[in-house]
Structure formats: structure tokens, C-alpha cells
Amino acid sequence: MSRLELAPGVAVIDEGLTVYLAPLPDGPIAVLDDIAASIFRLAVEGAAETLADRARADFDPPGADVAEDVERFIAGLIALGLLVRVP
């Protein structure tokens, strides 16, 4: 299984409802709130392969098929250099 983690040199500040991510020292700062912050937290807390299943509980309506949306969001964070996928 693979997992997701902060990319080297990325700082994070978690303020509860909002998460701030920035590659140091020059940024830019990414601001994640609501569901984006929740998915980010789930992403760095467990296996990448189970992320969509773990995130599904946060979506309305419950049980919605969110796998594509979650993967697209994570791909965006990886493209911005904020997250990396590790084996």
C-alpha cells in the first residue's frame, strides 16, 4: 500500500476548519477549508488506497461516489508540490 505525506520543505498550519500549506520559503500559500481540509487530513493519516472510502463519510449525500473527486483533489495537491505519494 502507498501513503501520502507532505512534500519535503512544505509547512502546514492546521487551524481546525482551515489548513494552510506552503512550500518554504517562498510559498505560495494554499488555503484548504471545509471538505478540502478534511480530505487533506485523511490523506496524510492513512493508506492512499482507502482515502476515498474514509472521506465518503464527510460528503453529502452520505455514500456518494467521491473517488474521482478525491483523486482529482489529491492529484492537484501533488501537482502543486504539496503532497507526495510514497510506497
C-alpha positions in Angstrom: 0.0 0.0 0.0 1.1 3.6 -0.6 0.6 6.6 1.5 0.5 10.3 1.1 2.7 12.7 3.0 3.8 16.3 3.0 6.4 17.0 0.3 9.8 18.0 1.6 10.0 21.6 2.6 6.2 22.1 2.9 4.9 23.7 6.1 1.4 23.1 7.4 -0.7 25.1 9.9 -4.0 23.4 10.9 -6.4 25.9 12.4 -9.3 23.4 12.7 -11.7 24.5 10.0 -8.8 25.7 7.8 -5.5 24.2 6.8 -2.7 26.4 5.4 0.1 24.7 3.3 3.1 26.4 1.8 6.4 25.3 0.3 9.0 27.2 2.2 10.5 29.7 2.0 8.6 31.4 -0.9 5.1 29.9 -1.0 2.6 30.3 -2.4 0.2 29.5 0.4 -2.6 27.1 -0.3 -5.7 27.5 1.8 -7.9 24.5 2.4 -11.2 24.7 4.2 -14.2 22.6 4.9 -14.2 19.4 2.9 -10.8 20.1 1.4 -9.2 20.4 4.8 -10.9 17.2 5.9 -9.7 15.3 2.9 -6.2 16.6 3.4 -6.1 15.4 7.0 -7.4 12.0 6.0 -4.9 11.8 3.2 -1.9 12.1 5.5 -3.3 9.8 8.2 -3.8 6.5 6.3 -3.3 4.4 3.2 -3.8 6.3 -0.1 -5.8 3.4 -1.4 -8.5 3.8 1.2 -8.7 7.6 1.2 -11.9 7.8 -0.9 -13.7 5.3 1.4 -12.6 7.2 4.5 -13.6 10.5 3.0 -17.0 9.3 1.9 -18.5 9.9 5.4 -17.8 13.6 5.1 -19.8 14.1 1.9 -23.4 14.9 1.4 -25.3 12.8 0.5 -23.7 10.0 2.5 -22.5 7.2 0.4 -21.9 9.3 -2.7 -19.3 8.1 -5.1 -16.5 10.5 -4.4 -13.5 8.5 -5.6 -12.9 10.6 -8.7 -13.3 13.9 -6.9 -11.0 12.9 -4.1 -8.3 11.6 -6.5 -8.5 14.8 -8.6 -8.1 16.9 -5.5 -5.1 14.8 -4.3 -3.6 15.0 -7.8 -3.8 18.8 -7.7 -2.0 18.9 -4.3 0.7 16.6 -5.7 1.0 18.8 -8.9 1.4 21.9 -6.6 4.3 20.1 -4.9 2.4 20.0 -1.5 2.0 16.2 -1.2 4.0 13.2 -2.4 2.9 9.6 -2.8 5.3 7.1 -1.1 5.3 3.3 -1.2 
